[in-house]
Amino acid sequence: MRRRRFAALAAGAAMVLSLGTAAPSAAAPVPDDRPLPPYTISNPPLPPLSPGGEPTAVRQGVFHHAAYDIEVPAHWNGELVMWAHGYRGQDTVLTVDPPDFDLRQKLVGEGYAWAASSYADNGYDVRAGVVGTHDLAGLFARQWHRPKRTYVAGVSMGGHIIGRSLEQYPFEYSGALPMCGVLGDDRLFDFFLDYNVVAQDLSGVRAYPPQADYLTNAVPRMEEALGLSALRPGGPDTTNDLGEQLRAITVNRSGGPRPGATAAFAVWKDFLFTLGAPPTGTTPAEDPGRLATNTGTVYAPNTPVNVNRTVQRVRVADPIDRYSPLLSQVPRIFGLPTAKTLTLHGLGDMFVPFSMEEIYGSEVARNHLSGLVVQRAIRSAQHCEFSPAEAGQAWDDLARWVHGGGRPAGDAVTDPAAVARPEFGCRFTDPSAYPTGTRGLFPPCPATR
C-alpha cells in the first residue's frame, strides 16, 4: 500500500513539475556569476567554524545570479542541509543567511554540510527560492560529492519554499524542517486582507483600495474608533466592543482559540495594518495581495456588528496566478510532501499565523500523507521566536526519523479542541526560555509535561 501511495504521489508531483516555469526573458543575457538588474550582492567573507579544533571549508560565490555560501566540516558525514531564508522585502541587495537558532554550529559539529542561497530575486518570490535552492544543491554535488541525503530547512517564506520544493522536486529531499513557515500559501494574504477590511468595516473608515496616506490617515482613525491606539502587549485592555470584535475575528482567522492568542493581538495589531498599505509594484512578488480574496469568508463572531453582511468583499485581482498549478512567484502548495517533514510554529505569531499549520496539516491529511508530517507548537508570539533548544531538538528528531528511527511526537494541530486547551504548546516549548521575549504573554506551563 505504501509503495502504491508513493508511486501515485510521485506521478502527481511529476505532473506539477512538468508544467514548468515561466519562459526566460528575451533580453540580453546577464553572466551567470552576476546578479540580475537591478540587484547588487552583499556577501562578506564568512569565517569558518572549527568544530573539534579543525576548521570547516567555506566557499562563497554567485551561481545562476544568486549569491551562495557553502560550509563543509573536516569530517563530513556525507549529508547536506539546504537553508531557505525568509522574506527580504523589496530591497535590491541580495544577501545570504546561514542557518539560524545556532543550527549552523550544531550542523557542522555533527558532521553535516550546509548551503544557502540568496535567491536571484527579493520580494515574495517563492519560485526564485525553490529553483535557487535546488540549483545550489546541484552545484554542491558537482563541486564536492553527491550527498547521501539532502535536507531542506528554513524560516517564514522559506517554509513556503520548502513546502513547494517537496512537490516540485519529488523525493530529492530526505527531510524537511520548515519553521514559522507559510505552508498555507495564498491564504496568508487572505488573512492580511481580512484584518484590514474588517477593521475598516467596524470602524466605519472605508479605505479599500488603500491610498498613499493609508497608514498616516485612515489607520489612526480606525485605531481610535476601535480603542486600539493605547493597546500595548501586557498592558491594560483599551479595546471597546468594536475592537473586541476585531480581536476575536483575528484570533479565529489566525488559528482559532488557543493559549496566548488574545494577548498576542496587542503585539501585532499595528503591524497588520502595514500589510494593507499600497503595493510597491505590480508583480505578485511585489504585490501578493492581488491574489487575496474574502468573497466566501465567514467571520466570527458576527456581533455587535453583522460583519458578514456589511464588510467589503474583495475578489481575486489575479485569479490566473492564484489558481494556477505552475511554479510561480506565489505558488500553491498541494499538501503532497515527498519527504519526512517536521514543522515548528509560534502559537501567537500573527504575521505568518498559526493557521498556516492547520491548513497544511488538513491538506496533508486529505491526501492520506499525515504519516510524513509532524507539527509542533511553541508558546511564543513574535515571528520565528524559537530558542536554540527548540530548533535543535526539532532537528535532532527529524534527523533520527530520516535515519530510520521512529516517527517523532507532535501536537494535534488540526484538532481545534486540543489547540484550545490551556496547556497546548507546552510539550515542545523550551521551559528555560520562559518568560523571555513574548513568552511572558502566555501562562506558565505545568512543571511536569
C-alpha positions as CSV (number, residue, x, y, z in Angstrom):
1,M,0.0,0.0,0.0
2,R,2.8,2.4,0.9
3,R,4.6,1.7,-2.4
4,R,1.4,2.3,-4.4
5,R,0.7,5.6,-2.5
6,F,4.2,6.9,-3.1
7,A,4.0,5.9,-6.8
8,A,0.8,7.8,-7.2
9,L,2.2,10.7,-5.3
10,A,5.3,10.8,-7.4
11,A,3.2,10.8,-10.6
12,G,1.1,13.7,-9.3
13,A,4.1,15.7,-8.3
14,A,5.8,15.0,-11.6
15,M,2.8,16.3,-13.4
16,V,3.1,19.6,-11.5
17,L,6.8,19.7,-12.2
18,S,6.2,19.0,-15.9
19,L,4.1,22.2,-16.2
20,G,7.4,24.1,-15.9
21,T,8.2,27.6,-15.0
22,A,8.0,30.9,-16.8
23,A,9.9,31.4,-20.0
24,P,13.2,33.2,-19.7
25,S,13.4,36.8,-20.7
26,A,14.4,37.7,-24.2
27,A,16.7,40.5,-23.0
28,A,20.4,40.3,-23.4
29,P,21.8,37.6,-21.1
30,V,23.5,38.5,-17.9
31,P,26.5,36.5,-17.0
32,D,25.6,33.6,-14.7
33,D,28.0,34.8,-11.9
34,R,26.4,38.3,-11.7
35,P,23.1,39.4,-10.2
36,L,20.2,40.3,-12.5
37,P,19.4,44.1,-12.7
38,P,18.6,46.0,-10.5
39,Y,20.3,43.8,-7.9
40,T,23.7,44.0,-6.2
41,I,25.2,41.4,-3.8
42,S,26.4,41.8,-0.3
43,N,28.0,38.6,0.9
44,P,31.0,39.4,3.2
45,P,33.5,36.7,3.9
46,L,32.1,34.0,6.3
47,P,34.7,33.0,8.9
48,P,34.9,29.2,9.1
49,L,33.9,27.4,12.3
50,S,36.3,25.0,14.0
51,P,34.4,22.1,15.5
52,G,36.8,19.8,17.3
53,G,39.6,22.2,16.5
54,E,39.5,21.6,12.8
55,P,38.3,24.5,10.6
56,T,35.5,24.0,8.1
57,A,35.8,24.6,4.4
58,V,33.8,27.7,3.3
59,R,33.0,28.5,-0.3
60,Q,31.1,31.6,-1.4
61,G,30.2,32.8,-4.9
62,V,27.5,33.6,-7.3
63,F,25.6,30.9,-9.2
64,H,22.6,31.5,-11.5
65,H,22.6,35.1,-10.5
66,A,22.2,34.3,-6.7
67,A,24.9,34.6,-4.1
68,Y,25.6,31.5,-2.0
69,D,27.5,30.2,1.0
70,I,28.6,26.6,1.4
71,E,30.3,25.1,4.6
72,V,31.7,21.6,4.9
73,P,33.2,20.2,8.1
74,A,36.5,18.5,8.0
75,H,34.8,15.2,8.9
76,W,31.8,15.4,6.6
77,N,29.2,12.8,7.2
78,G,28.1,12.9,3.5
79,E,24.8,14.7,4.2
80,L,23.8,18.2,3.2
81,V,21.3,20.7,4.6
82,M,19.9,23.4,2.4
83,W,18.8,26.6,4.2
84,A,15.9,28.6,2.8
85,H,15.8,32.2,4.2
86,G,12.7,34.3,4.7
87,Y,11.1,37.4,3.0
88,R,13.6,40.1,2.2
89,G,11.2,42.9,1.3
90,Q,11.8,44.9,-1.9
91,D,15.4,45.7,-1.2
92,T,17.7,45.5,-4.2
93,V,20.6,43.9,-2.3
94,L,20.9,40.1,-2.3
95,T,22.2,38.6,0.9
96,V,22.8,35.1,2.3
97,D,21.7,33.8,5.7
98,P,23.5,30.9,7.5
99,P,21.2,28.6,9.4
100,D,19.7,30.4,12.4
101,F,19.0,29.4,16.1
102,D,22.6,28.1,16.4
103,L,21.8,25.4,13.9
104,R,24.9,26.3,11.9
105,Q,27.1,25.4,14.8
106,K,25.1,22.3,15.6
107,L,25.1,21.0,12.0
108,V,28.8,21.3,11.3
109,G,29.5,20.0,14.8
110,E,27.6,16.9,13.9
111,G,29.3,16.5,10.5
112,Y,26.7,17.9,8.2
113,A,27.5,20.3,5.4
114,W,25.1,23.2,4.7
115,A,24.4,25.5,1.8
116,A,22.3,28.7,1.5
117,S,21.3,30.8,-1.5
118,S,20.3,34.5,-1.6
119,Y,17.9,33.6,-4.4
120,A,18.1,35.6,-7.6
121,D,15.2,37.8,-6.6
122,N,13.9,39.5,-3.5
123,G,10.3,40.3,-2.8
124,Y,7.8,37.5,-2.2
125,D,9.3,35.3,-4.9
126,V,8.9,31.7,-3.9
127,R,9.8,30.5,-7.4
128,A,13.2,32.1,-7.1
129,G,13.8,30.3,-3.8
130,V,12.6,26.9,-4.9
131,V,14.8,27.0,-8.1
132,G,17.8,28.7,-6.4
133,T,17.9,26.3,-3.5
134,H,17.6,23.3,-5.9
135,D,20.2,24.7,-8.2
136,L,22.6,25.2,-5.4
137,A,22.2,21.7,-4.2
138,G,23.2,20.6,-7.7
139,L,26.2,22.8,-7.6
140,F,27.3,21.3,-4.3
141,A,27.1,17.8,-5.8
142,R,29.3,18.9,-8.7
143,Q,31.9,20.8,-6.5
144,W,32.2,18.3,-3.7
145,H,30.4,15.0,-3.9
146,R,26.8,13.9,-4.3
147,P,25.3,13.8,-0.8
148,K,23.9,10.6,0.6
149,R,21.0,12.6,1.8
150,T,19.8,16.2,1.3
151,Y,17.6,18.0,3.7
152,V,15.9,21.4,3.4
153,A,15.3,23.7,6.4
154,G,14.3,27.3,6.7
155,V,12.0,30.0,8.0
156,S,8.9,32.1,7.1
157,M,8.8,32.5,3.3
158,G,11.4,29.8,3.4
159,G,8.7,27.5,4.7
160,H,6.6,28.3,1.5
161,I,9.7,27.4,-0.5
162,I,10.2,24.1,1.4
163,G,6.5,23.1,1.0
164,R,6.6,23.7,-2.7
165,S,10.1,22.2,-3.1
166,L,8.9,18.9,-1.8
167,E,6.3,18.8,-4.6
168,Q,8.3,20.5,-7.4
169,Y,11.3,18.1,-6.9
170,P,9.7,14.9,-5.5
171,F,11.9,12.7,-3.4
172,E,15.0,14.8,-3.9
173,Y,15.0,15.8,-0.3
174,S,15.0,13.3,2.5
175,G,13.9,15.5,5.3
176,A,12.4,19.0,5.8
177,L,12.3,21.4,8.7
178,P,10.0,24.4,7.9
179,M,9.8,26.8,10.9
180,C,7.2,29.6,11.1
181,G,6.5,28.7,7.5
182,V,3.9,30.0,5.0
183,L,2.6,26.5,4.5
184,G,-0.9,27.8,3.7
185,D,0.3,29.6,0.6
186,D,-2.0,32.4,-0.6
187,R,-4.3,32.0,2.4
188,L,-1.7,34.1,4.2
189,F,-2.7,37.1,2.0
190,D,-6.4,36.4,2.6
191,F,-5.6,36.8,6.3
192,F,-3.9,40.2,5.8
193,L,-6.9,41.3,3.7
194,D,-9.3,40.1,6.4
195,Y,-7.7,42.2,9.1
196,N,-7.7,45.4,7.2
197,V,-11.2,45.2,5.6
198,V,-12.8,44.1,8.9
199,A,-11.1,46.9,10.8
200,Q,-12.4,49.3,8.2
201,D,-15.9,47.9,8.4
202,L,-16.1,48.0,12.2
203,S,-14.6,51.5,12.5
204,G,-16.7,53.0,9.6
205,V,-13.5,54.1,7.8
206,R,-13.8,52.9,4.2
207,A,-10.3,52.7,2.8
208,Y,-10.1,49.9,0.2
209,P,-8.3,50.0,-2.1
210,P,-5.8,51.8,0.1
211,Q,-4.5,55.2,-0.8
212,A,-1.0,56.6,-0.3
213,D,-1.9,58.1,3.1
214,Y,-3.5,54.8,4.4
215,L,-1.1,54.4,7.3
216,T,-1.0,58.1,8.3
217,N,-4.6,59.0,7.8
218,A,-7.0,56.0,7.7
219,V,-5.3,53.7,10.2
220,P,-5.1,56.3,13.1
221,R,-8.8,56.9,12.7
222,M,-9.5,53.2,12.7
223,E,-7.4,52.6,15.8
224,E,-9.1,55.5,17.6
225,A,-12.6,54.2,16.7
226,L,-11.7,50.7,17.9
227,G,-9.9,51.6,21.1
228,L,-6.6,50.3,19.8
229,S,-4.4,53.4,20.0
230,A,-3.2,52.8,23.5
231,L,-3.3,49.0,23.5
232,R,0.2,47.5,24.4
233,P,1.4,44.0,24.9
234,G,0.9,43.1,28.6
235,G,-0.9,46.3,29.3
236,P,-4.5,47.1,30.1
237,D,-7.2,46.2,27.6
238,T,-8.2,49.5,26.0
239,T,-10.4,48.0,23.3
240,N,-14.1,48.9,23.1
241,D,-16.8,46.5,21.9
242,L,-15.8,47.0,18.2
243,G,-12.1,46.5,19.0
244,E,-13.0,43.3,20.9
245,Q,-14.9,42.0,17.9
246,L,-11.9,42.7,15.6
247,R,-9.6,40.9,18.0
248,A,-11.9,37.9,18.3
249,I,-12.2,37.7,14.5
250,T,-8.4,38.0,14.1
251,V,-7.9,35.2,16.7
252,N,-10.3,33.0,14.8
253,R,-8.8,33.7,11.4
254,S,-5.2,33.2,12.7
255,G,-5.8,29.7,14.1
256,G,-8.8,29.8,16.4
257,P,-9.0,30.0,20.2
258,R,-5.6,29.0,21.7
259,P,-3.3,29.9,24.6
260,G,-1.8,33.4,24.3
261,A,-3.7,34.4,21.2
262,T,-5.7,37.2,22.8
263,A,-2.6,38.7,24.4
264,A,-0.6,38.3,21.2
265,F,-3.1,40.5,19.4
266,A,-1.6,43.6,21.0
267,V,1.8,42.6,19.6
268,W,0.5,42.5,16.0
269,K,-2.4,45.0,15.8
270,D,-0.3,47.8,14.4
271,F,1.9,45.8,12.1
272,L,-1.1,44.1,10.4
273,F,-2.3,47.5,9.2
274,T,1.1,48.0,7.4
275,L,0.2,44.9,5.3
276,G,-2.8,46.7,4.0
277,A,-0.8,49.6,2.6
278,P,-0.5,50.3,-1.2
279,P,1.8,47.8,-3.0
280,T,5.2,48.8,-4.3
281,G,4.8,47.2,-7.8
282,T,2.5,45.1,-10.0
283,T,4.0,41.6,-10.0
284,P,2.9,39.0,-7.4
285,A,6.3,39.2,-5.8
286,E,5.8,43.0,-5.3
287,D,2.0,42.8,-4.6
288,P,1.0,39.3,-3.3
289,G,-2.2,41.0,-2.1
290,R,-3.5,40.8,-5.7
291,L,-4.0,37.0,-5.0
292,A,-6.2,37.6,-1.9
293,T,-9.9,37.4,-1.5
294,N,-12.6,37.3,1.1
295,T,-15.6,36.7,-1.1
296,G,-16.6,33.4,0.6
297,T,-15.2,34.2,4.1
298,V,-17.5,33.8,7.1
299,Y,-16.3,35.9,10.0
300,A,-17.0,35.1,13.6
301,P,-18.1,36.5,16.0
302,N,-20.7,38.4,14.0
303,T,-21.8,40.7,16.8
304,P,-22.2,43.5,17.8
305,V,-21.7,44.3,14.0
306,N,-23.1,42.0,11.4
307,V,-19.7,42.0,9.6
308,N,-20.7,39.2,7.2
309,R,-23.4,41.5,5.8
310,T,-21.5,44.8,5.9
311,V,-17.9,44.0,5.2
312,Q,-16.4,45.0,1.8
313,R,-16.0,41.9,-0.3
314,V,-12.9,41.7,-2.5
315,R,-12.5,39.5,-5.5
316,V,-9.2,38.0,-6.5
317,A,-7.5,40.6,-8.8
318,D,-5.3,37.9,-10.4
319,P,-7.2,34.6,-10.5
320,I,-4.9,33.0,-13.0
321,D,-1.9,33.3,-10.7
322,R,-3.9,32.3,-7.6
323,Y,-5.3,29.1,-9.0
324,S,-2.5,28.1,-11.4
325,P,-0.6,24.9,-10.5
326,L,2.5,26.3,-12.1
327,L,5.6,27.2,-10.1
328,S,5.0,30.9,-9.9
329,Q,6.2,33.7,-7.6
330,V,3.4,32.8,-5.1
331,P,2.7,29.2,-5.9
332,R,0.3,26.8,-4.4
333,I,1.2,24.0,-2.0
334,F,-0.9,21.0,-2.5
335,G,-0.2,19.1,0.7
336,L,1.8,16.4,-1.1
337,P,5.1,16.1,0.9
338,T,7.6,13.7,-0.5
339,A,10.0,13.8,2.5
340,K,9.7,13.4,6.2
341,T,8.7,16.8,7.5
342,L,8.8,18.3,11.0
343,T,7.4,21.8,11.5
344,L,7.6,24.4,14.3
345,H,5.3,27.4,14.7
346,G,4.6,30.0,17.3
347,L,1.1,30.0,18.7
348,G,0.8,33.8,18.9
349,D,2.5,34.6,15.6
350,M,0.1,36.7,13.5
351,F,2.5,37.7,10.8
352,V,2.6,34.2,9.5
353,P,-0.2,32.9,11.7
354,F,-0.6,29.5,13.3
355,S,-3.5,28.8,10.8
356,M,-0.8,28.1,8.2
357,E,0.0,24.9,10.1
358,E,-3.7,24.0,10.4
359,I,-4.2,24.5,6.7
360,Y,-1.2,22.4,5.7
361,G,-2.0,19.6,8.2
362,S,-5.5,19.4,6.9
363,E,-4.4,19.3,3.3
364,V,-1.8,16.6,4.0
365,A,-4.5,14.6,5.9
366,R,-6.9,14.7,2.9
367,N,-4.1,13.3,0.8
368,H,-3.6,10.5,3.4
369,L,0.0,11.5,4.0
370,S,-0.1,12.6,7.6
371,G,2.4,9.9,8.4
372,L,5.0,12.1,6.7
373,V,4.3,15.2,8.7
374,V,4.9,16.1,12.4
375,Q,3.8,19.5,13.6
376,R,4.8,21.3,16.8
377,A,3.5,24.4,18.5
378,I,5.7,26.8,20.5
379,R,4.3,29.2,23.1
380,S,5.7,32.4,21.7
381,A,4.1,35.4,19.9
382,Q,6.9,37.0,17.8
383,H,7.5,35.7,14.3
384,C,10.1,32.9,14.3
385,E,10.7,33.2,18.0
386,F,12.4,29.9,18.8
387,S,15.1,29.1,21.2
388,P,18.2,27.1,20.1
389,A,16.9,24.3,22.2
390,E,13.6,24.2,20.4
391,A,15.1,24.3,17.0
392,G,17.9,21.9,17.9
393,Q,15.5,19.3,19.3
394,A,13.4,19.5,16.2
395,W,16.5,18.9,14.1
396,D,17.6,16.0,16.2
397,D,14.2,14.4,16.0
398,L,13.9,14.9,12.2
399,A,17.4,13.5,11.6
400,R,16.7,10.5,13.8
401,W,13.5,9.9,11.9
402,V,15.2,10.1,8.5
403,H,17.9,7.8,9.7
404,G,15.4,5.1,10.5
405,G,14.2,6.0,13.9
406,G,10.5,6.1,14.8
407,R,8.2,9.0,13.9
408,P,8.6,11.8,16.4
409,A,5.9,13.1,18.6
410,G,4.0,16.2,17.6
411,D,1.0,18.3,18.5
412,A,-2.6,17.8,17.4
413,V,-2.6,20.9,15.3
414,T,-5.7,20.1,13.3
415,D,-7.8,19.4,16.4
416,P,-9.5,22.7,17.5
417,A,-10.4,21.2,20.9
418,A,-6.8,20.2,21.5
419,V,-5.4,23.6,20.3
420,A,-7.8,25.5,22.6
421,R,-6.6,23.6,25.8
422,P,-4.7,25.8,28.3
423,E,-1.6,23.6,28.2
424,F,-1.4,23.4,24.4
425,G,2.1,24.1,23.1
426,C,3.8,23.2,26.4
427,R,5.1,19.8,25.2
428,F,7.8,21.2,22.9
429,T,8.3,24.7,24.3
430,D,11.7,25.3,26.0
431,P,10.9,25.9,29.7
432,S,14.2,27.7,30.2
433,A,13.2,30.4,27.7
434,Y,10.2,31.5,29.8
435,P,9.4,34.4,30.2
436,T,11.9,36.0,27.8
437,G,10.7,37.7,24.6
438,T,6.9,37.4,24.3
439,R,6.7,34.2,26.2
440,G,5.6,36.0,29.3
441,L,2.3,36.7,27.5
442,F,1.5,33.0,28.0
443,P,0.6,31.5,31.3
444,P,3.5,29.3,32.6
445,C,3.3,25.7,31.6
446,P,2.8,23.0,34.3
447,A,6.0,21.9,35.9
448,T,5.6,18.3,34.6
449,R,4.6,17.8,31.0
